[in-house]
Amino acid sequence: MPTSKRPPTKYQPRGLTVLHEDKDIIVVEKPGGLLTIGTERDKSRTAHSILNEYVRKGDPRSRNRVYIVHRLDRETSGVLIFAKSEAAKSFLQGQWQETDKRYLTIVYGSLAQKEGTISSYLTENSAFTVYSTPDQTVGKLSHTEYTVLKEAKGFSLLEIHLLTGRKHQIRVHLSEQGHPVVGDKKYGKGNDVYGTLALHARSISFTHPVNGRRMFFETGVPEFFIRLIGTVGMPAAIATHE
C-alpha cells in the first residue's frame, strides 16, 4: 500500500503521535495530561486544537478541520480517532457499539475475581463527580469488563474491555470495587503518591467510515506501567491496520 508523503517537520502535530492518516480519519496516540477538547472551564491547548493546526498545514485560512469522535480523560493516555468530515464523524459515532476499545490499567490490591464485568447505573453530581446510583431513572447503565493480567508489588494489571463509554467509567467502577486506579487523584486514595494516572487506551478496532475495511490500532505498554509492575509480556508499540 503506498504511503502518503509526510508534510514538512514543522507541520507535524507537536505532542501527538500519528498512528494513521488518510483523507477521512486521523488516528493518534495522546499522552496523559493533554485534554481531548477544550471545555468552558479550560481553554488550554488540546489534541483537537493541535490537529486542527496540523491539517491546515500552517495556513490559518484553510477550511480543513478535524471532528471529535470520542474522548479520553485528560490524565488518560492512548489511542484517539478523529474524523476529517462531519459524515465520517457521524458514521464512526453511529458504529460506536461495534467499536472494540481495550484499555490497560494498574490498580491497588488484588481482585478476588480475576475476570468479570462490573455493571452499575452511573450519574454525575454538581461537583462533576461520577458515581453509581440505584436509581435507574437518573443513572445510565454502564458495563466494564476486566481481566487480571498480572499481580505484583501490591498492584494488579488489568485489561479492560469497555462495553459502554461513560465519563470516568473505568475509574469509578474500579474505585467502587475497592481497587482504585493508581495515580487517580479524583476517585483514588487520598494519599496516592503517584502523579501519573495508570490508565491507557491500548487498542481500538473499528470500521473505516468510507472504504468499510475493519481497522485495528495498538500501542505499547507505557513506561510508567513497567516501572510499577515490571515487564508485562506484551509486544513493543505497534500500529497496524488490515
C-alpha positions in Angstrom: 0.0 0.0 0.0 1.6 3.3 -1.0 2.3 5.7 1.8 1.4 9.4 1.6 4.3 11.9 1.6 4.7 13.4 5.0 4.4 17.1 5.4 7.5 19.2 6.5 8.5 18.6 10.1 7.2 22.0 11.2 3.7 20.8 10.3 3.9 17.6 12.3 1.5 17.7 15.3 3.5 18.6 18.4 2.8 16.4 21.3 0.8 13.7 19.5 2.0 10.6 17.6 0.1 10.0 14.4 -0.6 6.2 14.0 -2.6 6.5 10.8 -3.8 9.2 8.5 -5.9 9.2 5.3 -8.3 11.6 3.7 -11.1 10.6 6.1 -9.6 10.0 9.5 -6.6 10.6 11.8 -5.7 8.1 14.5 -3.3 9.4 17.1 -1.7 8.4 20.4 -2.5 11.0 23.1 -0.2 11.5 26.1 -1.5 11.7 29.6 -2.1 15.3 30.7 -3.5 16.6 27.4 -7.2 17.4 27.0 -9.0 15.9 24.1 -11.0 19.1 23.5 -11.4 22.4 25.4 -14.1 22.9 28.0 -15.9 26.1 29.2 -13.6 26.0 32.2 -10.4 25.1 30.4 -9.3 26.6 27.0 -5.8 25.2 27.1 -4.0 23.5 24.2 -5.8 20.3 23.3 -5.4 17.3 21.0 -8.3 18.8 19.0 -6.6 22.2 18.6 -3.2 20.6 17.8 -4.7 18.5 15.0 -6.7 21.4 13.6 -3.4 23.3 13.2 -1.9 20.2 11.7 -4.5 19.6 9.0 -4.3 23.3 8.0 -0.6 22.8 7.3 0.3 26.3 8.6 -2.4 28.1 6.6 -4.8 29.8 9.1 -7.3 30.5 6.2 -7.6 26.8 5.4 -11.1 25.4 5.9 -9.7 21.9 6.8 -10.6 20.8 10.3 -10.9 17.7 12.4 -14.0 16.4 14.2 -14.3 14.8 17.7 -15.4 11.2 17.5 -14.8 10.3 21.2 -12.7 11.5 24.1 -10.2 10.3 26.6 -9.9 11.9 30.1 -7.1 14.5 30.3 -5.0 12.1 32.5 -5.6 9.0 30.3 -3.1 8.2 27.5 -3.7 6.2 24.4 -5.5 5.8 21.1 -7.9 8.5 19.8 -9.7 8.7 16.5 -10.6 12.0 14.8 -12.7 12.4 11.6 -11.9 14.8 8.8 -15.6 15.4 7.9 -19.0 15.6 9.5 -20.0 12.5 7.6 -17.1 10.4 8.8 -17.7 11.6 12.3 -21.4 10.6 12.2 -20.6 7.2 10.7 -18.0 6.4 13.4 -20.2 7.5 16.2 -23.1 5.6 14.8 -20.9 2.4 14.8 -19.6 3.1 18.3 -21.2 0.0 19.8 -19.3 -2.1 17.3 -16.1 -0.4 18.0 -13.8 -2.6 20.2 -12.0 -0.5 22.9 -9.3 -2.1 25.1 -7.5 -0.4 28.0 -4.7 -1.3 30.3 -4.8 -0.1 33.9 -2.9 -0.7 37.2 -5.0 -0.7 40.4 -4.2 -1.2 44.0 -4.6 -4.6 45.6 -5.6 -8.0 44.4 -9.1 -8.6 42.9 -11.0 -11.6 44.4 -12.4 -12.4 40.9 -9.7 -12.5 38.3 -12.1 -11.6 35.5 -15.7 -10.3 35.3 -18.0 -7.5 34.4 -18.8 -4.5 36.6 -22.2 -3.1 35.9 -24.0 -0.1 37.5 -26.0 3.0 36.7 -23.7 6.0 36.6 -24.6 9.6 37.2 -22.8 12.8 38.0 -23.3 15.4 40.7 -22.9 19.2 40.6 -19.2 18.9 41.6 -18.6 16.9 38.4 -18.0 13.7 40.3 -19.4 10.5 38.8 -20.8 7.7 41.0 -23.1 4.7 40.9 -26.7 5.1 41.8 -29.5 2.6 42.4 -31.9 5.0 40.7 -32.3 3.7 37.1 -34.2 6.8 36.1 -31.1 9.0 36.9 -28.1 6.9 36.0 -27.0 5.4 32.7 -26.4 1.6 32.7 -22.6 1.0 32.3 -20.6 -2.1 31.8 -16.8 -2.6 32.4 -15.3 -6.0 31.5 -12.0 -6.8 33.1 -9.3 -9.5 33.2 -6.4 -9.6 35.6 -3.1 -10.0 33.6 -0.5 -9.8 36.4 -0.2 -9.2 40.1 2.9 -7.8 41.8 4.1 -5.5 44.5 0.6 -4.9 45.8 -0.7 -3.9 42.3 -2.8 -5.6 39.7 -2.5 -5.0 36.0 -5.9 -5.3 34.2 -7.0 -5.4 30.6 -10.3 -3.5 30.3 -12.9 -4.2 27.6 -15.0 -1.0 27.6 -18.6 -2.1 26.8 -20.1 1.3 27.4 -18.3 4.6 27.4 -19.5 6.8 30.2 -17.5 9.7 31.7 -14.8 8.3 34.2 -16.5 4.9 33.9 -13.4 2.7 34.4 -12.0 4.8 37.2 -15.4 4.9 39.1 -16.2 1.2 38.7 -12.8 0.1 39.9 -12.7 2.6 42.8 -16.1 1.4 44.0 -14.8 -2.1 44.0 -12.1 -1.1 46.4 -9.3 -1.1 43.8 -8.8 2.5 42.6 -6.6 3.2 39.6 -3.0 4.1 40.6 -2.5 7.9 40.4 -6.2 8.7 40.4 -6.5 11.9 42.5 -10.3 12.2 42.0 -11.5 8.7 42.7 -8.5 7.1 44.3 -6.6 7.0 47.6 -6.3 10.4 49.2 -2.6 9.8 49.9 -1.7 8.5 46.4 1.9 9.4 45.8 1.9 8.8 42.0 1.5 11.9 39.8 0.6 9.8 36.7 -2.7 8.1 36.1 -2.2 4.4 35.3 -4.9 4.2 32.6 -4.0 3.7 28.9 -6.3 3.2 25.9 -4.2 0.5 24.4 -6.1 -0.6 21.3 -9.1 0.2 19.1 -10.8 -1.7 16.3 -13.4 -0.1 14.1 -14.9 0.0 10.6 -13.5 2.7 8.3 -16.2 5.3 7.5 -15.6 5.3 3.7 -13.9 2.1 2.5 -15.7 -0.2 5.0 -12.5 -2.0 6.0 -12.0 -3.2 9.6 -9.1 -1.3 11.1 -7.0 -2.1 14.2 -4.5 0.0 16.0 -2.5 -0.9 19.1 0.1 1.0 21.2 2.8 -0.2 23.5 2.7 -0.5 27.3 3.5 2.8 28.9 6.9 3.1 30.6 5.2 4.1 33.9 3.3 0.7 33.9 6.6 -1.2 33.6 8.2 0.8 36.4 5.2 0.0 38.6 4.7 -3.7 37.9 7.7 -4.9 35.9 7.5 -6.5 32.4 4.1 -7.4 31.3 4.8 -9.8 28.4 3.3 -7.7 25.7 4.9 -6.6 22.4 6.5 -3.2 21.9 4.5 -0.4 20.4 2.9 -1.2 17.1 0.3 0.3 14.9 -1.3 -1.8 12.2 -4.3 -1.8 10.0 -5.8 -4.6 8.0 
